[in-house]
Amino acid sequence: MIGRTKRIGLLFYALALALLSAPHIAAQTVAREELGVRVTAVDATGFPTVRVRVLTTGPGSAPVADTSRLLLRENGVPIPEATVGSAPVGVDLVLVIDANVDFLQTDEPGGATRRDKVAESITRLATTSMNADGLDRVSVIVPDAARLEPTFLAQDATQPDEVTAAVAAYDAAPPADQPLRATPLQAMLTAAIDHLAARQADGRFGAVLLYTDGARLDRQLDAPALAAAAQTAGVPVFAAILGAAVSQEEQANVDALTEPTNGQSIHMPTAADADPLYALFAAQGTQIEMVYQSALRQNGPQQVAVNLGNVRDAAEFELALAGPTVTLDAPTNVRRAGSAVDTPLPLLQPAVLPLTAVVAWPEGQSRQLTEIVFLVDGVPQPQAAPPTADAAGRIPLVWDISEREAGMYRLSVEVVDELAFSAAAAPLDVTIEVVRPSPPTPTPAPIPTPVVETAPGPTRLLLPLLLALAAGGLLWGVRRARRGPAAPPAPSVAPPPPPPPEGHVAVLEWAAPGEAGGETIELLADNVTLGREPGTVDIVLDDPAVSRLHARIRRDATGVYWLYDEGSAAGTFLNHEQLGLAPRPLQHGDLVQLGRLTLRFRLELAGGAGRAVAPEQPQTGGGPADDADFMAGRR
């Protein structure tokens, strides 16, 4: 007996312990069921950067505030370095108005009707909670005029004024000739759930909000069937209970819809009482975005999974990796030109050639380039700065051609991206042409043409005369040959021109006809060009008779200045004698003529305010000897 009593006592103790622990177990089960996570989108267009969008729901479908419990996996491998951010995506809401027989009544004397409170509350939703960029979609369902079928006052409206205008225009009163029937609420809620289920692929939070007094729901609805359909579609049902107070029966009727679907219900005696629900919807309009750098290098279907505690969801994406393509844009012919017959190669223009390479990515999946190499005849060319591609894939390059002779060169570009894919542009052949002015052509001396004057008479008399002259010339030549060749005349060698006196500078002075003196230009360089073309010559002479590059004055190592003709059309004259191919030295007082312009070459003391002094040696050139400054210098 005692043992039986002990066993009974132990049984009651175990039962009591089980009863005490049962609420804790149930609470844990409910919390685990109410915690939800859903992978709504995977964006791999910027691969290897992958973006995973996640929708979380806690009790009442509110977003989970603590994101530290989120764990991301790629093909089963944890990604602990994923960063957590946010992405605005918007929500899909369907507002269902149960415009029953009490919808037009007031709850307090002189107060607003339930219809007016609902209209004001929806206006608050539209103006304070809808996304400003039009991301939200809001629909409103009411019974039709005959109260037989559901109808949309607004469908997927994205602008607040669309929603407020539709609700403001709604007349809930039935026609006078129609009997007052109950609203087709089962069909209205079914239409709302079906509308949101068709949009699940968008990955947005969707919810149904029912405005009702809740008193007749148990007679109007098949609540378990509606709750099951909402659970299958992943759509929570929320309710705003109208009226001055809420009875236990009304609350129970509403809970039959909201609790199984992880929704919420509130009492809405005033329009502002639904604002907490609107704030929840707005919060779910911004989803969590997890960003990570993928290590995948194999094409095909891939999987990402997200865990929130013990709740998990996964999604697949297709990876199709391919290397980039690169093309080179450059001129096929380049002309390098100089301004003189002896322009050095580095001074030919252009000295550099800008080029552009264009990188294209398969399906627009752009990646970073880790290496860009520009090659000429297979040899990498240095760049002043590391080349980079802009957002359009254009890579600016510079080819230094300052030391390139005339010929054909083969150009190419090679790139490597961050996934180690490489690509090379098709070789492009570029021809460089080197152009310099031709040397001046000498002006041949005119050959006199003999003119034979004959007396009037028959032309037959001319032939004997010509024969006689020919015979005389032949006889003279034979005698000359017998005597031997004549001694050549002794050449007359002109002494070299003297260098300018020390401390003197050379200038050119305009010598206008009939005037003494004029504007002067100092010759500061050892090589000075004269002509009509600005940018080509050092001294510009604005005269149509002057060639673009007419003449040149060059100083040799001894300090003597020489005048060259550069193949001008009108010729270059020194002291009224035209230059040929060979240059001639310049001396103090010489006149230089280019076209219709006459210049005087002078040697002046540096800083001597125009005073010229002649060299100590006697002047050997053909310049004027009566120049006052020159004679003063000699004295």
Secondary structure, DSSP 8 states (H G I E B T S, - for coil): -HHHHHHHHHHHHHHHHHHHHHHHHHHHHHHHHH-EEEEEEEE-TTTTEEEEEEEEE-GGG---S-GGGEEEEETTEE-TT-EEEEEE--EEEEEEE---TTTT-BSSTT--BHHHHHHHHHHHHHHHTS-TTS--EEEEEEE-TTSSSEEEEEEEE-SHHHHHHHHHT---S--TTS------HHHHHHHHHHHHHTTGGGT-EEEEEEEE--SSHHHH--HHHHHHHHHHHT--EEEEE-SS---HHHHHHHHHHHTTTT--EEE-SSGGGGHHHHHHHHHHTEEEEEEEE----S-EEEEEEEEETTEEEEEEEEE-----EEEEE--SEEEEE-SSTT--GGGSB-SEEEEEEEEE-GGG----EEEEEEEETTEE---SS-----TT-EEEEEEE-TT--SEEEEEEEEEEETTS-EEE---EEEEEEEE--------------------SS-GGGHHHHHHHHHHHHHHHHHHHHHH------------------TTEEEEEEE--TT-S---EEE--SSEEEEES-TTT-SEE---TTS-SS-EEEEE-TTS-EEEEE-S-SS-EEETTEE--SS-EEE-TT-EEEETTEEEEEEEEETTSTT-B---SS---SSS-S--HHHHHHH-
